[in-house]
Amino acid sequence: MYTAANIEAAIQKSLISCQEQQEAIDFLGRWSQNSESILSAIELFQITQNFNVRMVCSSLLIHAIPSFWGKIDDKNLKNNIRTQLVNIVLNYNHDNARDIIHKYLAISISHIGLFDWPEEWPEFSNVFFPAENSSELQIVNSIKILKYFVKDIQTSKNITELRRTKLINLFLDQTPTIMNLITQSLEQPVLAHDALSIYSCFLLWAPIEQVVSLPLFQKIVCEFLANDETCILCLKCLTSIFISRSDSAIAFRIYSPLLAKSLSTLKFPNQLPVSSNTEVTEFIIRFLHLYTSVFELVFIRDQAGSDPYVSALIDDSVLGLIDTMVSNGISPKEIRNDLIHLYQVVLSMNIDNIKESFWQLWIDILRRIRFEKSNTKIKPSTNFFQPIYDNILSSLFNSLPSAISDDGVCLYQAKGCFNSMFYIDPDGFIEFIKTQSPSPQLCFAIGVIDVVLETNHNIGTLSQIAFELLEHFSSLSNDPKYVVALLYGLSHAAFFFIDNMSLFSRFIELIITCMTENDENISASATYALEYLVTKKSHLFKQNTNQLTEQLVELSEKYLHNLNQASALRMFNVCATLICQNYHYNPRLRITEFIPNASVEQINPQVTDLNSDSSNVTLNCNQNDIQLDDQQNEGNQMNKLIESNIYGTSQFQKLLEPVITVLTNFTNYPNELIETSFLVIKECCNSSTSAIFLFHNLIWPVLTRISTIVIPNTAFTNDFILYVLNAVANMQISMNDTELEQQIREILSLMIQRNQIEECFFDYFTLLMINQISFNMETLYPIIFEKLVLPALNLEDPPFTAIFRMIGQFDPSVIDINWITTISINSIKDLRKEVCESVLNALQNIIYKLNSMTLLQFTTCAGKQIVRALIESITDTMHKPSFLKNVDFLRVFLQLCTPELQEELKTEILQVLNECSAEPSQGFYVNFINYIFTVMWQFSFFKEAFLNLLIILKKASPGDGAMFAVEPVHQNIKINIAIGADM
């Protein structure tokens, strides 16, 4: 069926519009899923000269080999395929228009190498390490194959971490050969591009002293960085050297002055500076973010002794960099000038290219300057940035629009920058703001300093700005960017409205007008602005807000049907909050629930239309349950309470009417609208502690009947039931014990009736317990465990995270500690990250709740088993994804053990390490174990110790630092000393 002729004909038909096009596409789809497609693709590739056919064949090989290569049992056939592919690729004449085909074929060879080299295909070494007598064409193609192979090893998801580590170690055994190949290839323009790509990967694997030398580094930063064709690859190499490696600080001490010089002075052939490339600028930001604090300390080294705080920061990175500068005759002034130039480059970035990393860089710098102002005698950051501080303020002001999303949400880093700049120089900051003309930047600026506005009286001189910005709006009403900025700025700068309520009224009118705009960004910004004012600046609404509340409530149907979900939810939250501000709650009244005397049917007849014949389960709720602690004031207080409740409930009736309409007829509406309706209930519940009391009788009967229909019915998905249960749980949070027990038991009964365990069942119970409902959930644990947990764990794909997140909320007294211990040890050994993390999170929560005697018993009985499992997992490359959780849990567990047990665990850890890997040198493991116990209260050092252990044992690479969240500036100086090993 899948002959070469049939396949070629189908490919050609699939590319042109004809009656048979779809049939041809379907045929090719079936062919691509056939295990024999690999062989037929190679056969067709060799007999055809049609470019499109060859393109399809080579593309298929990339995807088919990972899927079907392991299913080919015939070793001779595999060998023939490998031989044919290698012959095609090694002798392929390059043509720019056809290089994509060669790329696909080379990647296909790389995929095979992942599985077969060296066990089944030792000859592959001769392919990517070309012989001396190879032709120039073969050398070029061999280097390309090697490029794709090392990249495949580093990034492929088709091999295990154990296999990846083995392949990396095979390459590390050939480090001199590979470095010689890279060095020679960089001297040949035709090979340099691919050689840099190989080098960028190899830099993540090998010891830094074996792969980075001054001549090679100079060639990269002085020659290839300024070449348009190799610039980006150079950045990958530099990222590997200075950012991605766990020991990048070593390279920083030696090579950073030369890097700073090159980045600040090099130019492309067109005479534009290399820093004009946006990716170069992004690298500069990352580099400066990691190392600026070290540079700053270098410049005040001689003064540091007079300030104990600063003196304690002088570490090996600072001293090493100083040694490099001295030995190379580099003056502090020279490197300072280079760094200042790089900061000027960052400050002059085009606003469209600014990312979150830009703001993260500056918030860290400005926080250090702010801290130094009042806490240190010597001020490294202040001294360094003082000459360009005015430029920083001006540039960050002009860059503010990059920190605000289209609908008016600000990055917290930008807010932190402006708050710090105010406290660094209040008078200068105020004067700068006062001199600015109305603009989006000015609107944003007064918005991001909202905390400053509330706490500093001398900021009042800026009050005129709010009036000017609002006045300026009339001439720029057609500028969406200004409108969004104005909505953000004035809502956050509401301090200015306290003494000018007429101005505040004008702004509220503007917000309401903007909510009806067709521009989604403007309407969303308006909802953000109003929500912020109502929830964060509620004192502005202390006067009679009934008119505003009623005006907004009347628009509830438009919110639900016309706004996007996020904006709709914000508006329902706003309305619910305003309604509750008119609810005269008396703290002397202890209300378990208030429901007006009117029946549900009188308030909203729609709810009686729900068809609930599918179940006879009903969730009961008590009505008119009002308890008075002070009988003497019952009359007056009750009158006020009833009056305000009647008003509140009537407003909620109007607000929630469109929601109830959707939910009572949910089969007639799209899922997104149904989801939004359930989320509206959640928003209203969370708007105020009194909200549920006002609309309980409107919503609870609807939720009750939907629950009885939906939860037992397997036709409804987990996601749909999740919407229902979240709404139910949020309603139940404020109910009393008697009601809750009956309702929760009935919900549990509905779950059991379903005969199909869903993830959302566990989320429901977790939500109730997280919110500390009044009912004691521990009484239900046995039935939840028997009817839900155990059956769920037997599913083909159990929802581990949801199950154990729930279990972790229960009191340890109801949990079988032996069961959770056994399942924890098994989960530590499990290769699935989510299984390991969810179970250990639950166990950690349970352990924290144990009393001292029970904790002692638990750690004594289970300590050795748990620690053994953790050490075995940490040192097993198959468990790399769980590394951080395993290491953190081990650290916490060791802290909880008694000193006597800790000594026993040291012996256990030593035994496990010796079983896992041969000791690198005598006494290494003992020194390592003693060290981790000294730093077990410092997670960064504890984590770095285990990463370095894995690197020494060749079970991880320096480039795994990013995976293990190890920052290079936190170099492991202490562990180097403690272990006495060459890291």
N, C-alpha and C positions, 0 to 999 in steps of 0.2 A: 504493500500500500504506500509506504513512505519511500518511494524510489527517488533517486536524484532528479529524474525528469519531472515527476509529479510535484516535488517540492519546489523546483525552479519555476515551473509553470504557475504554481500557487503564489509564489513571491511576486512574480511579475503582474499577476492579476490583482493582487492586494494593493498595488501601488497606483492603480488607475481606476477611474470611475467607470464601472460597468456593472451589469446585472450579476456577474459572478464574483464581485469583489468581496461581499460579506461571506460567501461560501468559502472563498480562498482564505480569508482571515481566520475563519473557524477551523479550517483544515490545519493551518499553521499553528494555531493555538493547541490543537490536539497533538501535533507533531512535537511541539516544544515540551510537552509533558510526558513524552515517551523516553524511556531510558536509552533507547538506541539512537536518539537524535544526535548524540555527540559524534558517533561514527558517521552517520549520514551527512552531517554538516561538514565534516572534514572532507569526505569524499566529494561532495558537491563543490566545495570551495576549490578543490584542485582541478576539477574538470571544466569549470566555467570561467569566463573572463568578464562576466557582467558585474559591474561595480555594485549595484543594488543587491544582487544575489549574494555576493561575497560579504557585503555589509551585514545582511541578515544572518548569514551563517556564523560569522565571527561574533556577532552580538549574542546569538543563541549559546555559543560555547561558554561565554562568561557566566551565564545564569544556569546552564545545564550541568556544568562540571561540579559545582558544590552540591547539587541535588542528587546527581546520578552516578558520580564517579565511584562511590563506594559500593554501588550495586553491580558493578562490572566484575565478575569473578574470574574471567579468563585473563591470566597474567600476560600471555602473549599478545592478546588483543590490546591490553593497556599499554604494553611496551611499543606496539606498532603505532598507537595513537600518539604517544609521547614523541616518538621518533619523527613522525610525519609533521607534527606541530613545530618541533624544534628546527627541522630542516626548512620549513616554510619561513619561520621568523628570522633565523640566522642569515638567510640568503635573500631577504626581502629588500628590494631597492626602494628607498624612501622617495615619496612624492607627496608634497604638502597636501594635495587634495585627497590622498589615500592613506595618510598616516594614521587616521582613526582606525582603519582596519588592522594595521600592524599593532596598534596599541591594544586592541581587543584580543588579538591572538597572543601577544606577550602576556597580558593579564591572565589569559586562559592557562598558559604554561605555569605562571606563578601559582594559580589555584591548585594545579596538580601537584606542584612542589610542596605546598602546604601539607598535603596528605601523604605523599610518597617519599619525600627526601628526608633522610638518606636511606631509610630501611629498604624500600623497594626500588629506589632510583638513585643509587650513589653517583651515577654518571652525571647527574644534574649539576654537580660541582664544576664539571668541565664546561658546562654551558655558561654559567654566570661568572666563572673565572676563566676568561679566554686564554688559550695557549699563545705563546709568544709568536708562533708562526701563523696565527690567524690573520685573515685578511682584514683590511680596515673596516669593510662593511660588517663582517662578523663581530668585530670588537664593538662597534657602535651598537649593534643589536644585542650583544651579550650584556652590555652595560644597561640597556633599557630593560632587559629581563630582570637583571639584578635590582634595578630601581623598583619595579613593580613587586618583586618578591619581598624585599625588606619592608615595603609599605604594607603589603598583605600581612606579613607576620605581625606588624605593629597594630593593625586596625581590624583585621578580619574577625567577623563574628561566627565564622564557620569552624573554628577550632577551639578547643578547651584552653584554659589558662595554663594547664600542665603542658600541653603540646606547644603553646606559644613560648613558654619559658625554655623548653628543651631546644626549640629552634634558635632562640636568641643565644643560648649558651653555646650552641654549635658555631654560631658566627663569632662569638667572643673568643672561642678557641683559635679563630683565624684572624684575630685583630691585626697583627702586623701585615698580613697579606692584604686585608681589606683597606687599611690605611694607606698602604703603598699604592694600591689600585686607585683610590680616591685622589691621592696627591698627584699621581701621574696624569690622571684624567683631567684634573683641573688645569693642567698646562695645555690642554688641547681644546680649542673652542667648540669643536663638534661634540665633545664628551662632557664639557664642563657643566652644562645644565643638568644632565642626569646624575653626574657625580655629586653635585650639591644636594640633590634630592636624596640620594643614598646616605650622604653624610648627615643630613638632618635627622634621619631615623637612627643611624648608628650612634649619634651623639646621645640618644636617650638610653642606650644600653651599656656602653663601655665605661670603665673608670676614666674620669675626666683627664687625668694626666697622660693617658694612653691615646687620647683622640684629639686633644687640643694642644697645639704648640704655637709659639709666637709667630713663626713664619707663615703657618697656615692661617692663623687668625688675621694676620695683617693682609693676606691675600683676599680674604673674605670681605673685611670691612674697608679696605682701601681700593679694591679693584672691582669685585663683583657687586658690591652694594650700590655702586654708582652706575651699574649697567641696567638698562631698562628690562632686559630679558632675564636677568638673574637676580634682580633686586628682591623679589618676593621670596625666592628660594633662600636667599641670604637671611631674610627675616626669620624663616623657619629654623635655620641653623642657629641664629642668635637667640631665638626663643628657647630652643633646646638647651643652649649653653647657660643662659642667664635666668630663665624663668621656670622651665618645666622640670628640671632636675632637682632632686632633693638636696643635692650638694652644690647647687648653683652659686652659693656664696663663695666657694673656693675660686671659681673662675672670675667672679666679681672682683675679688681682691687683686687679681693679677692683671686682668684685661679691661676693666671698666674705664680707666683713663683714655685708652686708645679708642674705645667704642664711643665715648662721649665726644672726643675730638672729631672722629669721622662723621658722626651724626650731625654735628654742628657746622662742619665745613665742606663736606663732599657735595659735588654737583653732578647732575646728569650731563650727558653730552650736549643737551640743549641749553645748558647753563642754569637750569632750574635747580635749586637745592634738593637733595634727596629727601629732606623733610617735607617737601611739597607733596610727596606721595602720601595719601591718606593712611595706607597700611603702615608706612614708616612712622607716621605720627602716632598711630595707635600703639605701636611697639614702644615708642618713646614714653608714652603715658604709662604703660605697664612697667617699663624699666624704672622710671622715676618713682612710681608708686612703691615699688619694692625696696629701693635703695636710697632714696633721698635722705632719710633719717641718718643713714650711715655717713653719707657725704657731709651732712651738716656737722656731725661730731668731729670729722676730720679737721674742719676749719677752726674749731675751738679746743683742740686737743691740749694745747699748752696751758689753757685756762681752766681745764676741767677739774683740776685738783682742789680748787677753792669751793666747789659745789658738790657735796656728797651724792646728790641725786644724779647729776650729769656724769660724775665720775664713774658711777656704777654702770653706766650705759656703754662705756668704752670697752668693746669686746674684741675678739680676734679679727672680725671683719674690718673694724676701724683700724686696728694696728697693722693688719696685713696690707690694707690699701695705702696707709702711710709709708710702709716699707717699699711698696712698688713705686710710689711717687719719688721717694728719696733715691732709690737705685736707678731710676730712669731720668732723674733730673727734672721732674715735673713739679712746678711750683704750685702752691695752693691757689694763687691768683689765676693761673692758667686754667686749671680745671674748674674753678669757680666761674670764670667767664664762659667756658664751654657749657656748663650746666645752666647758667642764666640764659644763654642763647636758646637752649632747648626749651626752657620754660616760656620764653617769649614765643617760640614756635607754637607751643601748646595753647597759649593765650590768644594767638592770632588765628586759631582754627576757624574755618567756615562753620557757621552755626548748624548747617545741615549735616555736618560730619561728626558733630559732638554726640558722644554716647554716655552711658551711665558711668563708665570708667573715668571720664574726665571729671565728673563731679565727685567721685570717690577719691580721686587724687587730691583735690583741693580741700575737701572736708577734713581729711586727715592732717594736711599741712596746717590749715587754719585752727584746728583744735589744738595742735601742738603750740602754735603761737599764742593762742588764748590761755592755755595752761601756763606757759612760761611767764605770762604777764604778772601773775600773782604768786607763783609757786617756786620759781627758780632764780638763783642769782645769776647764773650763766644761761644765756638764751640762744641756743644753737639755731633754732628755726627762725626766730625773730631776726637775728643778725644776718642770716643768709638772705631772707626775702625782703628785708626793709628797703633795699634800693628799688625794687619793682612793686612795692605794695600797692601804690596808687594804680598801677597798671592792672594789678590783679583785681582790684575793686571794680574798675571800669570794665574790664573784659568779662568778668563774671556777671555783671549787670547786663551787658549786651547779649550774653549767652543764655540768659534766663529762659527765653522761649523754648530752648532745647530741653529744658527740664520739666516742661509742662506738657502733658498729653493733649491730644486734640480736643478732648472734652473737659480739660481743665483739672487734671490731677497732677500734683507736683511730686517730683522725686524728693525723698526725705533728705538726701545728701545735699541738694541745693538749698533747702531750708536751713540745714545745719551750717552751710557756708555763710549765709547772710546773717544768721544769728551770731556766729562767731565774729564776723567782721564788725558787727555793731559793738560787741563787748570789747574787742581789741582797741577800737578808737571811736567811742560814741559820738563825740563832737564832729569828727571828720566824716563819719558815716552819715549823720543827719544833714550836714551841709551838702554832701554829695547828692543825696536824694532830693533836697530842696531845689537844687539847680537844674534838675532834669525836666524836660518838656513832657507833656502827656504822650504816652506811647504804650504799646503792649508791655515793654520791659518795665516801665514805671508801675503799671498796674500789678504785674506779677511781684515786683520788688516789695511793695507795701503789703502784699498778701503773705509773702514767705516770712515776714518778720512779725507775724501775729503774736507770738509769745512775747517778744520784746515790747510790742505795743501795750500789752496787758499789764506789764510789770515795771515799766519805766515812765515816770511822770514827765521827764524832759523831752519825751518823744512827741508831746502834744503840739509842738511847733509845726508838725507835719500835717495837722488836721485840715488845713486848707487844701491839701492835695486831693483828698477824697472829693471835695466839692468840684474842683477843677476837672478831675477825671470824668465825673458824671456829666458836667457841663460839656466837656469835649465830645461826649458820646454822640450828641445830636448831629455833629458835622461828620462823624465817621460811622454812622449807623449801618453803612453798607460794607464795612470792613469786618468780616467774621473774626479775624485774628484779634482785633481790638475788643470786640464784644466778649469773646471767650476770656481774654485777659482781664477785662473789667469785672466780669462776673466772679472770677476767682479772687481778684485783688480786693474788691470792696466787701465781699462776703467774709474774707479772713481778716480784713482791717475794720471790723465792725466796731472797734473801740471808738472810732471817729463819730459814730452815730449816737453815742450816749447823750451828748448835749445838743443833738440836732435831729430830733425824731421826724421832722418833716422831710429831711434829706433821706432818712431811713425809709420813710413811706414811698418816696420816689423810687428808691432802689428796689423795693419789693414789687412795685408796679412794673419796673423794668424786667425783673425776674419772671413774673407771670407772663408778660408779653413774650419773652424769649422762649418760654416753654412751648409755645404754639408755633415756633418757627419751623419751617420745612428743613432747615439745615440741622442735621442730627447732632452735630458737634455743639451747636449753640443750645439746642434744647437740652442736651445732656449736661452741658455746663450749668445751665439754669437750675436743673434739678440738684446738681452737686452744691451749688451756691445756697439754695434754699434749705437743703438738708443740713448743711454746715451751720447756717444761722440758727435753725430751729433746735438742733441737738447740742451745739457747742456754745451758742450765744443766746440761750433761752431768756436771759434777763431783759433782752430787748423786747420781748413779747409779754411782759408782765401786765401791760395794760389790756383792756378788753380786746381779745382776739377772736371773738365769736364771728365777726363779719369776715375776717380773713379765712378762718377755719371753714366756714360754710361756703365761701367762694371756691376754695380749693377742693373741698369734698364733692361739690357739684360736678367736678371734672373727672371723677374717678373712672368712669367708663372710658374716657379718652386715654387716661393713663394706661389702663389695661390693654386696650386694643391698638393704640396708636404709637406709644413709646416703645423703645426697645426694652428688653426685660430689666436690665440694670436700672435704667431711668425710671421705669414704672415702679420698681420696688422702692426706690428712694422716695418717690412721691407718696406712696402709701405709708411709708414710715413717717414722713413729714406730717401727713394728715393725722395719723394715729397719735403722734406726739402732741400735736396742737390740741386735739380733742381732750387728751388726758391732762393737759395743762389747765383746762377748765373743770377738771374733776376735783372737787374739794375734798381731798382725802384727809381724814382726821387720824393722826397717829394714835389717838386714845381708843380708836375702834380697832379691834382685831377681827378682820374679815376673812373668813375662809372662802367665802364666795358670795357675791351679791348678784341676784338676778331679779329684774323688775317683775312685778306681779303679772304683767301681760304674758299670755302664753306664746310659745314659739309660733304657732299658727297665726296669731293676731299680728305679730311683728312682721313675719315674713311667710306668707302662705306657700311660697314656692317649695319650701323644704319638705312639705308633705307629699310632693309629687314623686319623690324618689322611689323607685321600685326596689324593695328590699326583700322580695320573696325568696331570693337565693339562700337566705340564712335566717334562722330564728334567733340568732344571738343579738342581744341589745346591750349597749354600754350605759349603765344607769348613772345619773347625776342628781345630787340633792339640790333642791331649790330653796331660795329664801333662807339660807343658812347664815344668819347674822348673830354674832356673839358680842355682847356688850360687856366690857370690863368695868365701866363706870355707869351704873344705872341712873345716877342723879342727873346726868346731862343727856339722857336718852332722847328726850323730846326734841330739843333744838338741833342737836347733832343729827338726829335721824332725818329731820326735815331737810336740812342742807344736803345730806347724803343722798336722799331720794331725789331731790330736785336736780342735783348735779348728775346723778346717774341716769335720770330720764333724758337729760340733754345729751349726755355722752353716748348712751345707747342709741338714741335717735340718729345722732351723727354717724355712728358706726354702721347703723342700718343702711344709711345712704351711701356711705363709703364702700361697704362690702357687698352691696346689692349686685353689681356686675360680677363679682367673684362667685357669689352664691348661685347666680344664674348659670355660670359656666359649670360649676361643680355639680349642680343638681341635674344637669343634662350633659355630663362630661363626654358621653359617647358621640356627641354631635360637634365636638370642638377638636382642633388640632392639639397634638401633645404639648407643643411649646406653650400654648395658652393655658392648658391645664396645669403644666408645671409652674408657670408664673402665678397662677391662682393659689396653688398650695404654698408657694414661697411668700405670697402676700400675707397669708395667715401667720407664717413664721415672723415676718417683719413686724406685723402688728403686735404679736405677742411680746416681741423684744423691745418694742418702742417705749414701754413704761410698765412698772410693776402693777399698775392698776388697770392696764388695758384689757387684760383677759376678763376681768370682772365685768367689764362693760359690754363685751360682745360675745361672751361665752354662750349665751342661749341662742345667738344668731348662727353660730358656726358649729358648735359641738354636735347638734343633731345631724347636720350634714356629714360631718366627718365620721360619726358613728355608723351611719347607713352606708357610706362609701366603703368603710373598713369591712363591714360584713359582706359586701359584694366582692370586693377586690382581693383581700388577703387570702381567702381560701381558694380562689379561682386561679388555676395555673395558666389561664389564658393571659393574665396580666403579668408583665415582666417585673424583674427585680427593681428596675429603675422607677417604674410607675408606683410600685408599692412603697418605695423609698420616699417618694413625694408625700404619700398619705401618712406614713408613720412619722416622718419628720414634723408634719403639721400636728399630728396627734400628740407627739411627745412635747412639743412646745406649748400646747394647750395644757397638758397635764402637769407641767412644772410647778404651777401655782395652786394646784388642788390639794385638798386635805387627805389624810391617811385613809379614811373609810372609802372615799370615792376611788382613790388611786388603786387600792388593793383589788377592788372588784373590777375596775376597768382594765388594769394591766393583766389580771388573770384571764379576762375575756379576750384581750388581744392575743395573749399567749395561746389560748384555746383555738383561735382562728388560725394562728400559725401552724399549729399541730394538725388541724383539719386539712391544711393544704397538701400534706404528705410530700412536700418538696421544700427543702431548706434553702432559704435565700440569704444572701449576705446582709441585706438590709435589716433582717430580724435582729442580728447582733448589734448593728448600729443603733437601733431603736433603744435597746436596753442600755447601751453605753451612754447615749445622750441623756437618758433619765438620770443615770448615776453621776455623770459629770456635773450636772446641774443640781445635785444634792437634793433630790425630791424628799418630801417628808416621810414617805413610805419606806420601810426597811426592806430593800430588795433582796437581802441575804436569804429571806425566807423562801424566795422563789428559785434560788440557785440550784437545788437538787433537781427540780423538774426541768429547768432550762438546760442543765448539764445532760440529763438523761435523754430528753426529747429533742434537743436542738444541737448541742455541742457534739456529742458522740456520733450521731448520724452524719453531721456535717463533716467530721474528720474522716469519715469513710467514703466521702464523695471522691470522684476521680480528680477533681480540682478543688480542694477545700479552700474556703475563704479565710486563710490563716490570719491575715492581718485583722479582719473584723472580729474573728472569734477571740483572739487573745488580747485585743484591745479591750474587749468587754470583760474578759476574765480578770484582767489586771485591775479593774475597778472594784472588784469584790473584796470583802474582808477575808484575810487568810484563814480565819477560823472555819469557813465553810468550804474551803478548797482542799482537796487531797494533796498534801505537800509532796508525797511520794510520786503521785501521778504527774504533777507539774515538773518535778525534778527529772523524771524519766523522759518526759516528752521534750524538756529543754535540752537535755544531753543529746537526744536524737536529732533535734532541730539544729543544734550547733554543727552536727556532722552533715546536715542536709546542704546540698549545693545551691539551693534556691535562696537568694538573698532575703526575699520577703518572708520566708518561713523562719529563718534564723532571727531576723530582726524583730519580728512580731512576737515570737515566743520569749526572747530575752527581754524585750520591753515589759512584757507581762510579768515575768519572773522578777525583774528589778522592782516593779511597782509593789509586788507582793512582799518582797524581802524588806522594803522600806517600812512596811506596816507591821512587821513582826515585833513582838516585845523582846526585850533583851534576852530572856531565858530561851524563848523559842528560836531566836536568831542564833544563839550559841549552839543549840542542838542541831539546827539546820546546817550551819557552816561546818560543824564537826563531822556530821554524818555524810554530807554530800560534797564537801569541799574538794576533796581529792579527785572525785569523779568529774566534777564540773571543770576544775582547772585543767585536768588532763585533756578533756575534750576541747577546751578553748585553745590550749597550746598546740594540739594536733591540728586544729583547724587553721590557726594563724600561720603555721609553718607549712601549710599545704597550699600550693599555688592554685588548686582548684577552688579554693575558698576566698580568692582575692576580693570579690565583690562584698563579702561580709567582714572584711578586715577591720574596718573602723568600729563596727558594732562589737565584734568579738574582743578587740583590744580595750574598748571603753568598759565593757561589762567586766572583763578580767580585772581592770584597775579598780572598779567600784567594789567588786567582790573581795579583793585582797584587802581593801581598806576596812571592810566589815569584820575581818577575821581577827582573832586575838593574836597577840605576839607569839604565843606558843604554837598556834596553828600555822602562822605565817612561816615559822622555821620549818615545820613539816612540809609545807607547800613548796618551799625552796628546793627541798630534796626531790619532791615529786616533779617539779618543773625540770630540774637537772636530768632526771631519768628520762623524761619525755623527749627533751632536746637531743639527748644522746641516741635515743631510739630513732628519731626523725632524720638526723644528719650527723655526719662525722664532725667532731669538734675541729674548727679551723686551726686552733693552736692550743697548747696546754694551758688550762686555767681560763680559757675564753668564756665558757658558759658560766662558770662560777662568778666571774667579774660582771658578766651581763646580768645575771640574776640579782646580784647585790645592788647593781645600779638601778634596775627597774623598781626595786622596793624603796630606794631612796627618793625616787621621783614619782611615786604613784599618786601623789597629790597634785601633780602638774601634768595635765593630759598631753600637752604638746610635746614635752620631753619624753613621756612614757610612749606615746605613739611613734615618735621619731626613732626611739630605741629599737622598736620592733621592725620598723621599715629598714633601718640599717642592718639589723640582724638578717633579714631576708636578702638584702643585697649582698652581704658577705657570704651567705650560703648559696648564692646564685639562684635564689627563688623569686627575686624581684629585680627590677632594673632601676637605676637612678631616675629614669624618666617616669617611673610610677608614682613619683611624688605628688603629682596632680591628682591621681586616682585616690591616694591616701590622704589628700588634703594636708600635705606638709609644705609649709612655706620655706623657700630656700634661705631667707635671711635668718631663720631660726636654726642656724647650723648647729650640729650636734657636737659642740666643743666638749661639753662635760662628758658625754658618753665616750668620746675618743680617749679622754684621760682615764675614765673609769675602767673601760674594757682593755685599754692598752693595745688596741689593734689599729692597724692602718686602714682607716675607713675609705 
